[in-house]
Amino acid sequence: MIRKLKSGQYRLYSRKKDPKTNKRRNLGTFDSLAAAQKHEKEVQYFKRH
């Protein structure tokens, strides 16, 4: 899940909420939406290989 921050950057969050904190894990902050989308694909690939 990618959200745009007030600073203009994009942050990648985990899809599921952490049961302990009930918040989504921060998986990185990126300057462009394309960079965040690229990293999200890499994370999904890593989870399955």
mmCIF file of the N, C-alpha and C atoms, coordinates in Angstrom:
data_MODEL
# 
_entry.id   MODEL 
# 
loop_
_atom_site.group_PDB 
_atom_site.id 
_atom_site.type_symbol 
_atom_site.label_atom_id 
_atom_site.label_alt_id 
_atom_site.label_comp_id 
_atom_site.label_asym_id 
_atom_site.label_entity_id 
_atom_site.label_seq_id 
_atom_site.pdbx_PDB_ins_code 
_atom_site.Cartn_x 
_atom_site.Cartn_y 
_atom_site.Cartn_z 
_atom_site.occupancy 
_atom_site.B_iso_or_equiv 
_atom_site.pdbx_formal_charge 
_atom_site.auth_seq_id 
_atom_site.auth_comp_id 
_atom_site.auth_asym_id 
_atom_site.auth_atom_id 
_atom_site.pdbx_PDB_model_num 
ATOM 1   N N  . MET A 1 1  ? 0.848  -1.164  0.000  1.00 0.00 ? 1  MET A N  1 
ATOM 2   C CA . MET A 1 1  ? 0.000  0.000   0.000  1.00 0.00 ? 1  MET A CA 1 
ATOM 3   C C  . MET A 1 1  ? 0.899  1.234   0.000  1.00 0.00 ? 1  MET A C  1 
ATOM 4   N N  . ILE A 1 2  ? 0.681  2.115   -0.963 1.00 0.00 ? 2  ILE A N  1 
ATOM 5   C CA . ILE A 1 2  ? 1.503  3.320   -1.090 1.00 0.00 ? 2  ILE A CA 1 
ATOM 6   C C  . ILE A 1 2  ? 0.643  4.530   -0.749 1.00 0.00 ? 2  ILE A C  1 
ATOM 7   N N  . ARG A 1 3  ? 1.177  5.392   0.108  1.00 0.00 ? 3  ARG A N  1 
ATOM 8   C CA . ARG A 1 3  ? 0.483  6.626   0.467  1.00 0.00 ? 3  ARG A CA 1 
ATOM 9   C C  . ARG A 1 3  ? 1.400  7.805   0.217  1.00 0.00 ? 3  ARG A C  1 
ATOM 10  N N  . LYS A 1 4  ? 0.808  8.928   -0.204 1.00 0.00 ? 4  LYS A N  1 
ATOM 11  C CA . LYS A 1 4  ? 1.585  10.145  -0.412 1.00 0.00 ? 4  LYS A CA 1 
ATOM 12  C C  . LYS A 1 4  ? 1.645  10.922  0.906  1.00 0.00 ? 4  LYS A C  1 
ATOM 13  N N  . LEU A 1 5  ? 2.837  11.370  1.264  1.00 0.00 ? 5  LEU A N  1 
ATOM 14  C CA . LEU A 1 5  ? 3.028  12.116  2.499  1.00 0.00 ? 5  LEU A CA 1 
ATOM 15  C C  . LEU A 1 5  ? 2.889  13.609  2.225  1.00 0.00 ? 5  LEU A C  1 
ATOM 16  N N  . LYS A 1 6  ? 2.723  14.390  3.280  1.00 0.00 ? 6  LYS A N  1 
ATOM 17  C CA . LYS A 1 6  ? 2.606  15.844  3.130  1.00 0.00 ? 6  LYS A CA 1 
ATOM 18  C C  . LYS A 1 6  ? 3.870  16.450  2.526  1.00 0.00 ? 6  LYS A C  1 
ATOM 19  N N  . SER A 1 7  ? 4.994  15.793  2.749  1.00 0.00 ? 7  SER A N  1 
ATOM 20  C CA . SER A 1 7  ? 6.281  16.282  2.237  1.00 0.00 ? 7  SER A CA 1 
ATOM 21  C C  . SER A 1 7  ? 6.404  16.084  0.726  1.00 0.00 ? 7  SER A C  1 
ATOM 22  N N  . GLY A 1 8  ? 5.459  15.333  0.143  1.00 0.00 ? 8  GLY A N  1 
ATOM 23  C CA . GLY A 1 8  ? 5.519  15.071  -1.300 1.00 0.00 ? 8  GLY A CA 1 
ATOM 24  C C  . GLY A 1 8  ? 6.160  13.734  -1.623 1.00 0.00 ? 8  GLY A C  1 
ATOM 25  N N  . GLN A 1 9  ? 6.681  13.055  -0.610 1.00 0.00 ? 9  GLN A N  1 
ATOM 26  C CA . GLN A 1 9  ? 7.277  11.745  -0.826 1.00 0.00 ? 9  GLN A CA 1 
ATOM 27  C C  . GLN A 1 9  ? 6.201  10.673  -0.736 1.00 0.00 ? 9  GLN A C  1 
ATOM 28  N N  . TYR A 1 10 ? 6.565  9.461   -1.111 1.00 0.00 ? 10 TYR A N  1 
ATOM 29  C CA . TYR A 1 10 ? 5.637  8.337   -1.065 1.00 0.00 ? 10 TYR A CA 1 
ATOM 30  C C  . TYR A 1 10 ? 6.182  7.299   -0.105 1.00 0.00 ? 10 TYR A C  1 
ATOM 31  N N  . ARG A 1 11 ? 5.281  6.714   0.689  1.00 0.00 ? 11 ARG A N  1 
ATOM 32  C CA . ARG A 1 11 ? 5.706  5.702   1.656  1.00 0.00 ? 11 ARG A CA 1 
ATOM 33  C C  . ARG A 1 11 ? 4.986  4.393   1.371  1.00 0.00 ? 11 ARG A C  1 
ATOM 34  N N  . LEU A 1 12 ? 5.764  3.320   1.439  1.00 0.00 ? 12 LEU A N  1 
ATOM 35  C CA . LEU A 1 12 ? 5.240  1.975   1.225  1.00 0.00 ? 12 LEU A CA 1 
ATOM 36  C C  . LEU A 1 12 ? 4.925  1.360   2.586  1.00 0.00 ? 12 LEU A C  1 
ATOM 37  N N  . TYR A 1 13 ? 3.675  0.923   2.753  1.00 0.00 ? 13 TYR A N  1 
ATOM 38  C CA . TYR A 1 13 ? 3.237  0.276   3.981  1.00 0.00 ? 13 TYR A CA 1 
ATOM 39  C C  . TYR A 1 13 ? 2.892  -1.170  3.684  1.00 0.00 ? 13 TYR A C  1 
ATOM 40  N N  . SER A 1 14 ? 2.977  -2.024  4.718  1.00 0.00 ? 14 SER A N  1 
ATOM 41  C CA . SER A 1 14 ? 2.573  -3.415  4.560  1.00 0.00 ? 14 SER A CA 1 
ATOM 42  C C  . SER A 1 14 ? 1.063  -3.466  4.334  1.00 0.00 ? 14 SER A C  1 
ATOM 43  N N  . ARG A 1 15 ? 0.592  -4.531  3.702  1.00 0.00 ? 15 ARG A N  1 
ATOM 44  C CA . ARG A 1 15 ? -0.831 -4.660  3.404  1.00 0.00 ? 15 ARG A CA 1 
ATOM 45  C C  . ARG A 1 15 ? -1.633 -5.012  4.649  1.00 0.00 ? 15 ARG A C  1 
ATOM 46  N N  . LYS A 1 16 ? -1.044 -5.844  5.514  1.00 0.00 ? 16 LYS A N  1 
ATOM 47  C CA . LYS A 1 16 ? -1.745 -6.259  6.735  1.00 0.00 ? 16 LYS A CA 1 
ATOM 48  C C  . LYS A 1 16 ? -1.282 -5.403  7.912  1.00 0.00 ? 16 LYS A C  1 
ATOM 49  N N  . LYS A 1 17 ? -2.182 -5.205  8.868  1.00 0.00 ? 17 LYS A N  1 
ATOM 50  C CA . LYS A 1 17 ? -1.822 -4.471  10.078 1.00 0.00 ? 17 LYS A CA 1 
ATOM 51  C C  . LYS A 1 17 ? -1.088 -5.389  11.044 1.00 0.00 ? 17 LYS A C  1 
ATOM 52  N N  . ASP A 1 18 ? -0.144 -4.821  11.780 1.00 0.00 ? 18 ASP A N  1 
ATOM 53  C CA . ASP A 1 18 ? 0.577  -5.550  12.808 1.00 0.00 ? 18 ASP A CA 1 
ATOM 54  C C  . ASP A 1 18 ? -0.375 -5.782  13.988 1.00 0.00 ? 18 ASP A C  1 
ATOM 55  N N  . PRO A 1 19 ? -0.593 -7.034  14.393 1.00 0.00 ? 19 PRO A N  1 
ATOM 56  C CA . PRO A 1 19 ? -1.557 -7.286  15.477 1.00 0.00 ? 19 PRO A CA 1 
ATOM 57  C C  . PRO A 1 19 ? -1.191 -6.631  16.810 1.00 0.00 ? 19 PRO A C  1 
ATOM 58  N N  . LYS A 1 20 ? 0.104  -6.439  17.066 1.00 0.00 ? 20 LYS A N  1 
ATOM 59  C CA . LYS A 1 20 ? 0.530  -5.833  18.338 1.00 0.00 ? 20 LYS A CA 1 
ATOM 60  C C  . LYS A 1 20 ? 0.194  -4.340  18.385 1.00 0.00 ? 20 LYS A C  1 
ATOM 61  N N  . THR A 1 21 ? 0.582  -3.602  17.339 1.00 0.00 ? 21 THR A N  1 
ATOM 62  C CA . THR A 1 21 ? 0.409  -2.149  17.349 1.00 0.00 ? 21 THR A CA 1 
ATOM 63  C C  . THR A 1 21 ? -0.855 -1.708  16.625 1.00 0.00 ? 21 THR A C  1 
ATOM 64  N N  . ASN A 1 22 ? -1.448 -2.611  15.849 1.00 0.00 ? 22 ASN A N  1 
ATOM 65  C CA . ASN A 1 22 ? -2.640 -2.332  15.038 1.00 0.00 ? 22 ASN A CA 1 
ATOM 66  C C  . ASN A 1 22 ? -2.366 -1.262  13.982 1.00 0.00 ? 22 ASN A C  1 
ATOM 67  N N  . LYS A 1 23 ? -1.085 -1.154  13.567 1.00 0.00 ? 23 LYS A N  1 
ATOM 68  C CA . LYS A 1 23 ? -0.701 -0.216  12.508 1.00 0.00 ? 23 LYS A CA 1 
ATOM 69  C C  . LYS A 1 23 ? 0.004  -0.983  11.402 1.00 0.00 ? 23 LYS A C  1 
ATOM 70  N N  . ARG A 1 24 ? 0.155  -0.336  10.254 1.00 0.00 ? 24 ARG A N  1 
ATOM 71  C CA . ARG A 1 24 ? 0.853  -0.961  9.133  1.00 0.00 ? 24 ARG A CA 1 
ATOM 72  C C  . ARG A 1 24 ? 2.348  -0.701  9.239  1.00 0.00 ? 24 ARG A C  1 
ATOM 73  N N  . ARG A 1 25 ? 3.154  -1.701  8.856  1.00 0.00 ? 25 ARG A N  1 
ATOM 74  C CA . ARG A 1 25 ? 4.609  -1.563  8.920  1.00 0.00 ? 25 ARG A CA 1 
ATOM 75  C C  . ARG A 1 25 ? 5.104  -0.647  7.821  1.00 0.00 ? 25 ARG A C  1 
ATOM 76  N N  . ASN A 1 26 ? 6.037  0.247   8.140  1.00 0.00 ? 26 ASN A N  1 
ATOM 77  C CA . ASN A 1 26 ? 6.646  1.129   7.160  1.00 0.00 ? 26 ASN A CA 1 
ATOM 78  C C  . ASN A 1 26 ? 7.730  0.341   6.416  1.00 0.00 ? 26 ASN A C  1 
ATOM 79  N N  . LEU A 1 27 ? 7.559  0.208   5.085  1.00 0.00 ? 27 LEU A N  1 
ATOM 80  C CA . LEU A 1 27 ? 8.525  -0.569  4.298  1.00 0.00 ? 27 LEU A CA 1 
ATOM 81  C C  . LEU A 1 27 ? 9.420  0.332   3.447  1.00 0.00 ? 27 LEU A C  1 
ATOM 82  N N  . GLY A 1 28 ? 9.456  1.605   3.749  1.00 0.00 ? 28 GLY A N  1 
ATOM 83  C CA . GLY A 1 28 ? 10.363 2.499   3.043  1.00 0.00 ? 28 GLY A CA 1 
ATOM 84  C C  . GLY A 1 28 ? 9.682  3.746   2.529  1.00 0.00 ? 28 GLY A C  1 
ATOM 85  N N  . THR A 1 29 ? 10.464 4.820   2.371  1.00 0.00 ? 29 THR A N  1 
ATOM 86  C CA . THR A 1 29 ? 9.987  6.100   1.873  1.00 0.00 ? 29 THR A CA 1 
ATOM 87  C C  . THR A 1 29 ? 10.751 6.429   0.600  1.00 0.00 ? 29 THR A C  1 
ATOM 88  N N  . PHE A 1 30 ? 10.028 6.887   -0.413 1.00 0.00 ? 30 PHE A N  1 
ATOM 89  C CA . PHE A 1 30 ? 10.619 7.118   -1.732 1.00 0.00 ? 30 PHE A CA 1 
ATOM 90  C C  . PHE A 1 30 ? 10.225 8.490   -2.267 1.00 0.00 ? 30 PHE A C  1 
ATOM 91  N N  . ASP A 1 31 ? 11.088 9.061   -3.118 1.00 0.00 ? 31 ASP A N  1 
ATOM 92  C CA . ASP A 1 31 ? 10.828 10.384  -3.678 1.00 0.00 ? 31 ASP A CA 1 
ATOM 93  C C  . ASP A 1 31 ? 9.785  10.359  -4.790 1.00 0.00 ? 31 ASP A C  1 
ATOM 94  N N  . SER A 1 32 ? 9.686  9.238   -5.504 1.00 0.00 ? 32 SER A N  1 
ATOM 95  C CA . SER A 1 32 ? 8.734  9.174   -6.614 1.00 0.00 ? 32 SER A CA 1 
ATOM 96  C C  . SER A 1 32 ? 7.798  7.986   -6.449 1.00 0.00 ? 32 SER A C  1 
ATOM 97  N N  . LEU A 1 33 ? 6.619  8.109   -7.038 1.00 0.00 ? 33 LEU A N  1 
ATOM 98  C CA . LEU A 1 33 ? 5.645  7.018   -6.994 1.00 0.00 ? 33 LEU A CA 1 
ATOM 99  C C  . LEU A 1 33 ? 6.190  5.801   -7.721 1.00 0.00 ? 33 LEU A C  1 
ATOM 100 N N  . ALA A 1 34 ? 6.890  6.016   -8.841 1.00 0.00 ? 34 ALA A N  1 
ATOM 101 C CA . ALA A 1 34 ? 7.449  4.903   -9.619 1.00 0.00 ? 34 ALA A CA 1 
ATOM 102 C C  . ALA A 1 34 ? 8.448  4.102   -8.782 1.00 0.00 ? 34 ALA A C  1 
ATOM 103 N N  . ALA A 1 35 ? 9.277  4.802   -8.007 1.00 0.00 ? 35 ALA A N  1 
ATOM 104 C CA . ALA A 1 35 ? 10.261 4.116   -7.165 1.00 0.00 ? 35 ALA A CA 1 
ATOM 105 C C  . ALA A 1 35 ? 9.564  3.280   -6.090 1.00 0.00 ? 35 ALA A C  1 
ATOM 106 N N  . ALA A 1 36 ? 8.484  3.816   -5.521 1.00 0.00 ? 36 ALA A N  1 
ATOM 107 C CA . ALA A 1 36 ? 7.737  3.082   -4.493 1.00 0.00 ? 36 ALA A CA 1 
ATOM 108 C C  . ALA A 1 36 ? 7.067  1.857   -5.103 1.00 0.00 ? 36 ALA A C  1 
ATOM 109 N N  . GLN A 1 37 ? 6.510  1.995   -6.301 1.00 0.00 ? 37 GLN A N  1 
ATOM 110 C CA . GLN A 1 37 ? 5.865  0.864   -6.973 1.00 0.00 ? 37 GLN A CA 1 
ATOM 111 C C  . GLN A 1 37 ? 6.880  -0.214  -7.322 1.00 0.00 ? 37 GLN A C  1 
ATOM 112 N N  . LYS A 1 38 ? 8.076  0.205   -7.754 1.00 0.00 ? 38 LYS A N  1 
ATOM 113 C CA . LYS A 1 38 ? 9.136  -0.741  -8.097 1.00 0.00 ? 38 LYS A CA 1 
ATOM 114 C C  . LYS A 1 38 ? 9.537  -1.544  -6.860 1.00 0.00 ? 38 LYS A C  1 
ATOM 115 N N  . HIS A 1 39 ? 9.691  -0.857  -5.734 1.00 0.00 ? 39 HIS A N  1 
ATOM 116 C CA . HIS A 1 39 ? 10.087 -1.541  -4.514 1.00 0.00 ? 39 HIS A CA 1 
ATOM 117 C C  . HIS A 1 39 ? 8.974  -2.477  -4.030 1.00 0.00 ? 39 HIS A C  1 
ATOM 118 N N  . GLU A 1 40 ? 7.727  -2.073  -4.211 1.00 0.00 ? 40 GLU A N  1 
ATOM 119 C CA . GLU A 1 40 ? 6.609  -2.929  -3.804 1.00 0.00 ? 40 GLU A CA 1 
ATOM 120 C C  . GLU A 1 40 ? 6.638  -4.246  -4.587 1.00 0.00 ? 40 GLU A C  1 
ATOM 121 N N  . LYS A 1 41 ? 6.946  -4.162  -5.887 1.00 0.00 ? 41 LYS A N  1 
ATOM 122 C CA . LYS A 1 41 ? 7.066  -5.377  -6.707 1.00 0.00 ? 41 LYS A CA 1 
ATOM 123 C C  . LYS A 1 41 ? 8.202  -6.252  -6.201 1.00 0.00 ? 41 LYS A C  1 
ATOM 124 N N  . GLU A 1 42 ? 9.324  -5.629  -5.849 1.00 0.00 ? 42 GLU A N  1 
ATOM 125 C CA . GLU A 1 42 ? 10.476 -6.372  -5.337 1.00 0.00 ? 42 GLU A CA 1 
ATOM 126 C C  . GLU A 1 42 ? 10.130 -7.083  -4.028 1.00 0.00 ? 42 GLU A C  1 
ATOM 127 N N  . VAL A 1 43 ? 9.377  -6.403  -3.165 1.00 0.00 ? 43 VAL A N  1 
ATOM 128 C CA . VAL A 1 43 ? 8.971  -6.996  -1.882 1.00 0.00 ? 43 VAL A CA 1 
ATOM 129 C C  . VAL A 1 43 ? 8.071  -8.202  -2.127 1.00 0.00 ? 43 VAL A C  1 
ATOM 130 N N  . GLN A 1 44 ? 7.107  -8.062  -3.039 1.00 0.00 ? 44 GLN A N  1 
ATOM 131 C CA . GLN A 1 44 ? 6.186  -9.166  -3.336 1.00 0.00 ? 44 GLN A CA 1 
ATOM 132 C C  . GLN A 1 44 ? 6.945  -10.353 -3.918 1.00 0.00 ? 44 GLN A C  1 
ATOM 133 N N  . TYR A 1 45 ? 7.921  -10.081 -4.803 1.00 0.00 ? 45 TYR A N  1 
ATOM 134 C CA . TYR A 1 45 ? 8.727  -11.147 -5.394 1.00 0.00 ? 45 TYR A CA 1 
ATOM 135 C C  . TYR A 1 45 ? 9.519  -11.873 -4.293 1.00 0.00 ? 45 TYR A C  1 
ATOM 136 N N  . PHE A 1 46 ? 10.137 -11.097 -3.410 1.00 0.00 ? 46 PHE A N  1 
ATOM 137 C CA . PHE A 1 46 ? 10.957 -11.659 -2.336 1.00 0.00 ? 46 PHE A CA 1 
ATOM 138 C C  . PHE A 1 46 ? 10.137 -12.551 -1.419 1.00 0.00 ? 46 PHE A C  1 
ATOM 139 N N  . LYS A 1 47 ? 8.887  -12.162 -1.155 1.00 0.00 ? 47 LYS A N  1 
ATOM 140 C CA . LYS A 1 47 ? 8.036  -12.926 -0.258 1.00 0.00 ? 47 LYS A CA 1 
ATOM 141 C C  . LYS A 1 47 ? 7.699  -14.308 -0.836 1.00 0.00 ? 47 LYS A C  1 
ATOM 142 N N  . ARG A 1 48 ? 7.757  -14.450 -2.142 1.00 0.00 ? 48 ARG A N  1 
ATOM 143 C CA . ARG A 1 48 ? 7.338  -15.699 -2.760 1.00 0.00 ? 48 ARG A CA 1 
ATOM 144 C C  . ARG A 1 48 ? 8.476  -16.541 -3.338 1.00 0.00 ? 48 ARG A C  1 
ATOM 145 N N  . HIS A 1 49 ? 9.728  -16.096 -3.154 1.00 0.00 ? 49 HIS A N  1 
ATOM 146 C CA . HIS A 1 49 ? 10.866 -16.853 -3.701 1.00 0.00 ? 49 HIS A CA 1 
ATOM 147 C C  . HIS A 1 49 ? 11.921 -17.093 -2.641 1.00 0.00 ? 49 HIS A C  1 
# 
